[in-house]
Amino acid sequence: MEHLVEVQDLKKSFLTKGGIFGKSSDVKAVDGVDLYLNKGETLGVVGESGCGKTTLGRLVLRLIKPTSGKINFDEVDITNLSERKLLWLRKRTGMVFQDPSASLNPRMNIRSTLKRPLVVHGIKDKNTIQKRIIEMLEKVGLNEDQLERFPHQISGGQQQRVAIARAIMLNPDLVVLDEPTSSLDVSVQAQILNLLLKLQRDLNLTYLFITHDLVVERHVSDRIVVMYCGKILESADTDELLGNTMHPYTVSLFSSTPIPNPHLKSTNRFIVGGEPPSLIHPPRGCRFHPRCPYAEGKCKKVEPKLVEAAKDHFLACHKFEEIDLLTYVKRFWKLMERLN
Amino acid sequence: MPLLDVKGLKTYFYTNRGVVKAVDGASFTVNENEIFCLVGETGCGKSVTALSIMRLIFPPGKILSGKALYKEEDLLKIPESEMQKIRGREISMVFQNPMNSLNPVFTIGYQISEAPTVHFNLSKKEAWKRTTDLIRDVKITDADTRAKCYPHVLSGGMRQRTMMAMMLSCNPNLLIADEPTTSLDVTIQAQILDLLIEIKKKRRMSVILITHNFGLVAEFGDRVAVMYCGKVVEIGDVTTIFRNPLHPYTRGLLRCLPIGYKRKSKLGFIPGTLPSPIDTPSGCSFHPRCEHSTKSCKLREPELVEYEKNHFVACHLYER
């Protein structure tokens, strides 16, 4: 399959000034990530807050410049292109953010919001613009009389529909969805997920779906990568990852996720203590070792590399051959058996 | 005999734009030593219900009518001085965002010791001992130094633990936890909830867990009440509600969850949007979105009836 995006050893650190003496330190938000996106697939990125998943999404779209590494979009190296040379990329990509009320301009009505990307990319003909706006509005399930409204006059679900319409206005190839349903209620979340899946089928979109909700991720993603502290710890096809989970962190993440089915309630859960480490001084060796009950000498000193542990199943852990945590994720299998 | 019996609770807010019927006739009971979940979408009145029980409603809000019987005493009727003895001592509450409920200019040790000092007349030394014990109870290591910390140096999980220590400081019989883990990550959420369950078992208290997350309900709840537009539409054991949901709204909500579906298939959904709280529909407030709605749904409000043992539903479909 053709890769739409390829990312190699991508790093991004942010400088922060701390304290009154302004001693600056590096926050390593993304710290050496390799990944690829196939055309037309959904790649899910899961992780807790501060693991660098949002930064990764922004890097892939080149909204921010990486510190080092390489990003290819459709076989063009976009790592160091200037903003002016990136205009074509902007046309072929879109982004949907978590909180639609914050990502829509409160002073622009829906019509101007949707018109903006077209104008920026040189479409001036009024009829074309109007036609396109109406067409997209229908696609995302809104109607014409909402065009003159302002964001505060419509509901959260409708706001997110507008944000999605804006992202796909120029017929992009890739859409980065950064927690698109996290701020929405369950009933609205279902509507938005249905919409996203339908748009993907109709327009052959590629999604980078960033979320912390594993239940949602399982439903929408073809492949999943698990991030922790700026690194990828495990990545595989969705079914493989859920059925043959290997990394202790992934298991703890799955095990902590509450499943809305009392029959799969488990008293035997793998819950790790502690909290994600600071990104300024990440632990040496494996990033997860301070929380990992299986950590030993090597884990504290040597950083594990991402290796292919099973077919298309990549893993960064020294101890995966010795430990077997599958009992803890069996309830996820039950979840899948009922489904497939 | 239930620990808490809420009957026909109505709390309205009188705003410039109209009367917001935040809670409009909610009824439920909480038994001893159980985890009772209040679940519903944004604006359905779950938080206001909790605040009404604690009598923490301020103008423009007003508790119009209803009863909240706690140990045969109506919390909504007793004088404020009596209520102050109940708050913290008998019933206490944990809020969603710990940073907003902790005072930034006092150490956490001081804040935890405040309530027991007032309720039990403790000396400074006794209060300090109690505080460090509590901090140990919520599994914060190094209690003596942590007690001298200010809230901003603690992480989100630690702050929520501090809140729990504060709420447990006077040994309440009922703990109201309003979305206690919504601002936390899943691994931290699991730690906090496991801690909550452990403390609940140890102290034999009841918990009202307010959440919008059906995962938490299934994982931790004993009984659950589903709220819609300020009313309780269905109550039952968690297993019963998930196996045999009766109310069309509950059924719709459970169908919306992305489980039990083939990957990338279409999820069930509830048509329409939540009605405005100022202008709630007549009769059954769910009727404009309901596939079974009939004429009587528009005219008459259904009552909460016991359809089978311990399974209550407010819907005309099940009235006999």
Interface residues (C-beta under 8 A of the other chain):
Chain A: E48 S49 S155 G157 Q158 D185 V186 S187 V188 Q189 A190 Q191 L193 N194 L197 K198 H212 L214 V215 V216 R218 H219 V220 T238 S252 L253 S255 S256 T257 P258 I259 P260 N261 P262 H263 L264 K265 R269 I271 V272 G273 E275 P276 L335 R338 L339 N340
Chain B: E41 T42 S155 G157 D185 V186 T187 I188 Q189 A190 Q191 D194 H212 N213 F214 G215 L216 V217 A218 E219 F220 V238 T239 F242 G252 L253 L254 R255 C256 L257 P258 I259 G260 Y261 K262 R263 K264 K266 L267 G268 F269 I270 T273 L274
